[in-house]
Amino acid sequence: MLDVVTIGEAMVVFNPTASGPLRYVNNFVKKVGGAEANFAIGIVRLGHKAGWISKLGNDEFGKCILSVIRGEGVDTSQVKFDPEAPTGIYFKEIREYGETKVYYYRRGSAASRLTPEDLDPDYIGSAKYLHVTGITPALSESCYLTIKEAIKIAKSRGVKISLDPNIRLKLWSKEQARRVIMELAEQADIVLPGITEGEILVGEKNPENIAKKFLDLGVSIVVVKLGEKGAYYATKDESGYVSGFPIEKVVDPIGAGDGFAAGFIAGLLKNYSLKEAVKLANAVGAIATTVIGDFEGLPTMEEVEAFMGIREDVSR
């Protein structure tokens, strides 16, 4: 039995070996990334079982991705190869000061051709949680229908649904994102928005107001991510702020939100209180920013406990 199943696109990522505009960068390091795959790897590293549903191009990039994700211990039995579509790729642009930018080359990718027929109801029903993001339904109409069907299956099988809005405005407009993600949120048990996402989706900037809007939809747990400041969590019965773990030097912020989601769901799987689950999420998200790569910085449970001061870090 799996603890979590997730659905989405993984891509080959080209990380620059130097900072600055890509037009001046000549060398790149090939890695693997993608929100749902990052999340699944994070779940596994924290001691739980995760399965990933996707499609890959039947090309060398697709074979690379499958090898890497399977090698991280994620169940990839539901991943299919599409001989008629390529594997998506993207390039990062890193600045010493300012946000990391990404440039996608994923239109028409194999993952964008996911359909409801690619889903095995028994596979989804074997998990405790189905984790989805706002990225997958933005890839294509068939992907949108696939996520809707996955949620329908999960609800019919008593599987809890976790939604990370993960809005990507390079993939669709604010209006489209708002309409679709709010539709999915109405079906979710857990929603994990950031402040900017809260403003786009419900027109609020205050964490407490954002959480209330989602709770009013019927969501059971809302956790609003506040970056290095931590997070605010709320249910109908309890709420509170949990301080973050400031990092002196952020090396690569991509994947931190996926780490946060993995940490929170892992905390729930460990039967932590909501406050402790959010604290774990904050720590995992912070650690993820200290290493270049989408998932490379995601910690094991032993590493995150050492970071939080729960256990002694014996490195030599």
N, C-alpha and C positions, 0 to 999 in steps of 0.2 A: 504494500500500500504506500502511496506517495503522500507527502505532507502538503505539497503545493504543485499545481500545474499552472503554467503560464503560456501565452501565445504571442508570437511576434517575430519581427525580422532581426536577424543578426547580419552584420556586414563586416567586410574587411576594412580596417581603419589604417590610414597612412598618417603616422605621426611624424611631424617635421623634426629634423635633428638640430634645427636652429630656430630661434624665435623671430618674429617679424612677418611682414606680408609674404604670402606664398610665392609671389612672383620673384622673390629673391632667394627662395629656398630650393636647393638642388637635391637634397637627400632626405629620404623618409625611411622610417622603420615600419614594417607591416605588423599590425596587430588585429585583434578581433573585438568587436563591440556591438552593442545593441541593448536597449533598455531592459527588455524581458530576459534576454540571456544573461546580462549582468546580474539581474535580480535572482535568477535561478542559481547562478554560481555563488552568489552571496548566501543564499539559503543553505546550500550544501556546505559551504565553509563554516557555517555556524552550527553544523551538526544535524541537519535535517535532509529529507529526501525531496528532490524537485524534478519535475518533468517539463520539458520544453517542446511545444508544438510549433512547427514552422515548415517552410519550403526553402530550398537552396537551389541555385543553378547547378547543373551537372558539369561544373567546371572546377579548375584548380582552387579558386577562391572558396567555392562551396565545400569542397573536400577539406580544405584547411579549417574552415569554421567548424564543421562537424567533428573533426579530430580534436580540436582545442576544447570545445564545449563538452564533448563526451569524456575527454581526458580529465576534466575538472569534476567528474562524478555526477553530472546531470544526466538524467535519463533522456535519450534522444530517439527512442524507438518510434516516436510519432513524427519524426522529421522525414520529409520526402524530397527527392531530387526531381527538378523539372528540367527536362532536356531542351526545352524551347525558350527558356528565359534565363538571364544572367543573375549572378549573385550581386547584390548591391555593394557599393563601396562608398566611403567618404573620407575626406581629408580634414585634418585639424590645422588651424592656424593659431599659434600660441604667441601671446604678447607678454612681456615681463610685467607690464602694467596694463590693465584692461581685461576684458572678458575673452576667453577662448572662443574662437569662431569655428564653425563647421560648414563644410561644403559637401552636400549630398549628390551622389550619382546613383539614384535608386529607382528612378521612374521605370516602370515596366519590369521590375525585378521579379524573381521567382516568388518571393514572399508576398508580393502584391497580388499574386494570383491564388492565394489561399481562398478556399470556398468552404461553406458549411459541410460539404461532403467529405472534407478532409478530417473531420472531427469524429473521434470514437467516443460515444457517450459513456461507455464503461470505463474508459481511461480517465476522463474528467471526473466521473463519479467515484473513482477510487481515492481522490484527494480530499483533504480537509479544507483547502482553500483553492479558489481559482483567482489568479492575479492577472488583471488586464490593465492596459494603459491607453491613453488617448492617442498614442502614436499609430497603433495598428489600424483602427478604423479610418484613419486619415490617408492610408496608402491607396485605397481603392474601394469601390462600392462592394465588391465581393468580400474584401477584408472586414468592412463594416458589418455585413450580414453574417460573417463568420463569428465575429465577437458577440453579436446579438444572440446567435444560436448557442454559442458556448455558455453564455450567461443563462439562457433558458434551460439548458441541460443541467448546469450546476444547481440552479434553484430547484429543479425537479428531483435532484438527487440529494438535497440537503447539504450541498457544498457551499461554504461561505465565500462571498465575492469581495475581493479587494480591488479598488480602482485608484491608480495613480494618474491624474489628468495628463501630466507630462506633455503639455501643449507645445507643439512645434509649428510656429507660424510660417515656416518655409514650406510646410506641407498643405496648409489650408488656411482660410481666413478666420478671423476672430469669431465671426458670426457662425460659420460652419462648426468651429470647435465648440462654441457655446451650446449650440443646438444638440449636437451628438453627445458630447460628454455629459451634459445635464440629463439627457435621456438615459444614458448608462448609469449615472449616479443614482437615479431613482430606483434602480435594481440592485444597487450595491449595499453591502453590509458595512464596509469600511471605505472611506475616501481620504486621500492623502494629498491635498493641494498645497501649493506654495502661495505666498502672498500675491504675487503677480497673477497667478492662475485664479486665485479667489476673486481678484478684481475683474478679470475677464469673464469669469463664469457667473458670478453672483453680484457684481458691482460693488463689492465691499473691500476695504483695505485693512480693516481692523480684524485681527484673528478671531476674536470672540463672535463678531458679527458674521464672518465667513462660516464658522462652524455652525452657528445657529441656522443659517440658511440651508445648509445640507441636512442638519438634523430635522428640520421641518419637512424635508422631502421624504423622511423615513429612514435615513441612514443611521446605523446604530453607533458607529464610532467615527469621529472626524479628528484627524491630526493635521494641523496647519504647520508647515515647515517654515522656520524663520531664519534659515542660514546659520551663521555662527552663533546667533543668539539662542538657538535651540528650537523649541516647538511648543505649540499649544494644543492640548487634547481636550475633547469634550464628548460626553454622552448625555443622555437625558438626565442622568443621576449624578455625574461628577465631571469636573473639569479642572484644568490647571496648566501652568506654564512649567516647562522643564528646561533648565539652562543647558546651553550647548557646550562644546569643547573647542574653544578657539585654537586655531592652528597658526603658528608663527609664519609659516611660508606655505601657501597653497601652490602645489606643483601642477596639478591637473584636476579641475573641478568636475570634468565629465564623469558621470557614473556615481557621483556622491548621492544624488537623489535615489538612485536605484539601490545603493547600499543602505540608505535610510529605510526604504520600504522593506528590504530584506531583514534588517535589524528589528523592525517593528513586528513583522509577521513571525519572525523567529522567537521574539519575546512572548508573543501570544501562544505559540506552540509549546513554549517552555512553562506556560501557566504563570508568567509574571503578571504583576498588577499592571494596569495601563501606564502608570507613571514610570515603572521600571522598564516596561517595553519601549516607551518613548526615550528613556535615557539610553538604552542599548542602541536604539536607532540613531540617536544623536552621535554616539561614539563611533558607530560603524561608518556613518556618513562623513564624519571628520577624518577618520583614518584613510578613507578612500581618496581624499584629496592630496595625500602626501606622496603618491606614486604616479608616474606617467602611465597612462593606459586606462581603458574603461573599467576593467574589473581587476586588474593586477593588484591594486591596493586594498581590495576587500579582505578583511581579516578573518582568521579562525577565531573560535570562541576563546581559546587560550590567549590569543594576541589581544583581543578586545578587552578581556578581563584584566590583563596586565596594564593596558592603556588606561583603564578606569581605576586602577589601583586596587582591584578586588583580589588579585593574586600577584605573587612576586614574579618579576620577569627575570628568569634565569637564562641568560644568553651565553654564558661561558663559565 
